[in-house]
């Protein structure tokens, strides 16, 4: 039996508790907290190989494959992995420490165009 399926029951699904996935940790490392692991922050691969000291579990590898194609918001990663957001944040923190992923904070409200500006653009396009 492969290690990936070690914690799965055919009828019940995953039987391992979330705290076991994170080895009892409830918060990501300080380096990860400084990147702003907001729900809308996007996670992407750095393209670097895993260091020899990296202890990557099944969920770490699943997370890496989840963000392999394109930058993905933290909330979407949690949904795809079917894990609580708090657990995903800890896993992302591990991957940041190993320099395997980067996190980009969501755009600020100030950088988002206002509704009135968007209406003016639409009006201008219609006038063409």
LODOKOL-770694 format. One record per residue (C-alpha): x, y negated, z negated. Coordinates in nm, 2 decimals. Example, Ala and Ser with C-alpha at 12.3 -4.5 7.8 and 13.67 -1.06 7.14 Angstrom:
> east_north_up
> 1.23_0.45_-0.78 $
> 1.37_0.11_-0.71 $
This chain:
> east_north_up
> 0.00_0.00_0.00 $
> 0.14_-0.34_0.09 $
> 0.19_-0.59_-0.18 $
> -0.05_-0.83_0.00 $
> -0.34_-0.61_-0.08 $
> -0.23_-0.51_-0.42 $
> -0.47_-0.75_-0.60 $
> -0.78_-0.69_-0.38 $
> -1.08_-0.47_-0.45 $
> -1.27_-0.36_-0.15 $
> -1.61_-0.47_-0.29 $
> -1.52_-0.75_-0.52 $
> -1.25_-0.92_-0.31 $
> -0.95_-1.08_-0.49 $
> -0.93_-0.97_-0.85 $
> -0.64_-1.18_-0.96 $
> -0.71_-1.49_-1.16 $
> -0.60_-1.83_-1.02 $
> -0.35_-1.88_-1.31 $
> -0.17_-1.57_-1.21 $
> -0.12_-1.70_-0.86 $
> 0.05_-2.01_-1.01 $
> 0.23_-1.81_-1.28 $
> 0.04_-1.99_-1.55 $
> 0.12_-2.34_-1.42 $
> -0.16_-2.59_-1.40 $
> 0.02_-2.89_-1.25 $
> 0.26_-2.92_-0.96 $
> 0.62_-3.02_-1.02 $
> 0.70_-3.39_-1.07 $
> 0.84_-3.43_-0.73 $
> 0.51_-3.31_-0.58 $
> 0.31_-3.55_-0.80 $
> 0.50_-3.84_-0.67 $
> 0.40_-3.76_-0.31 $
> 0.03_-3.81_-0.40 $
> -0.15_-3.48_-0.36 $
> -0.48_-3.64_-0.29 $
> -0.76_-3.43_-0.14 $
> -0.72_-3.61_0.19 $
> -0.34_-3.60_0.20 $
> -0.21_-3.40_0.49 $
> 0.03_-3.11_0.45 $
> 0.27_-3.02_0.74 $
> 0.57_-2.80_0.79 $
> 0.92_-2.95_0.78 $
> 1.05_-2.68_1.01 $
> 1.33_-2.59_0.78 $
> 1.40_-2.22_0.68 $
> 1.32_-2.10_0.33 $
> 1.62_-2.12_0.10 $
> 1.76_-1.80_-0.04 $
> 1.64_-1.89_-0.39 $
> 1.28_-1.94_-0.27 $
> 1.03_-1.72_-0.45 $
> 0.75_-1.72_-0.20 $
> 0.44_-1.52_-0.29 $
> 0.16_-1.40_-0.06 $
> -0.04_-1.73_-0.12 $
> 0.27_-1.94_-0.04 $
> 0.30_-1.76_0.29 $
> -0.07_-1.79_0.36 $
> -0.05_-2.17_0.29 $
> 0.25_-2.20_0.53 $
> 0.06_-2.02_0.81 $
> -0.24_-2.24_0.74 $
> -0.05_-2.56_0.81 $
> 0.17_-2.41_1.08 $
> -0.03_-2.54_1.38 $
> -0.10_-2.90_1.26 $
> -0.11_-3.12_0.96 $
> -0.40_-3.02_0.74 $
> -0.57_-3.20_0.45 $
> -0.52_-3.05_0.10 $
> -0.90_-2.99_0.07 $
> -0.91_-2.80_0.40 $
> -0.62_-2.58_0.30 $
> -0.80_-2.50_-0.03 $
> -1.11_-2.41_0.17 $
> -0.92_-2.19_0.42 $
> -0.73_-2.01_0.14 $
> -1.04_-1.98_-0.07 $
> -0.85_-2.10_-0.37 $
> -0.92_-2.38_-0.62 $
> -0.77_-2.72_-0.52 $
> -0.57_-2.72_-0.85 $
> -0.40_-2.39_-0.75 $
> -0.33_-2.52_-0.40 $
> -0.17_-2.83_-0.54 $
> 0.07_-2.61_-0.75 $
> 0.15_-2.40_-0.45 $
> 0.22_-2.71_-0.23 $
> 0.44_-2.84_-0.51 $
> 0.65_-2.53_-0.49 $
> 0.68_-2.56_-0.11 $
> 0.78_-2.93_-0.15 $
> 1.05_-2.82_-0.39 $
> 1.18_-2.57_-0.14 $
> 1.16_-2.85_0.13 $
> 0.93_-2.63_0.34 $
> 0.64_-2.88_0.37 $
> 0.58_-3.26_0.36 $
> 0.28_-3.44_0.23 $
> 0.15_-3.76_0.39 $
> -0.08_-3.97_0.18 $
> -0.42_-4.06_0.34 $
> -0.45_-4.40_0.51 $
> -0.54_-4.68_0.28 $
> -0.87_-4.86_0.32 $
> -0.69_-5.17_0.42 $
> -0.55_-4.99_0.73 $
> -0.90_-4.86_0.83 $
> -1.09_-5.08_1.08 $
> -1.40_-5.25_0.95 $
> -1.74_-5.17_1.08 $
> -1.77_-5.52_1.24 $
> -1.45_-5.47_1.43 $
> -1.56_-5.14_1.56 $
> -1.90_-5.29_1.67 $
> -1.71_-5.57_1.86 $
> -1.49_-5.31_2.03 $
> -1.80_-5.11_2.14 $
> -1.97_-5.44_2.26 $
> -1.65_-5.52_2.46 $
> -1.64_-5.18_2.62 $
> -2.01_-5.20_2.72 $
> -1.95_-5.54_2.87 $
> -1.69_-5.38_3.11 $
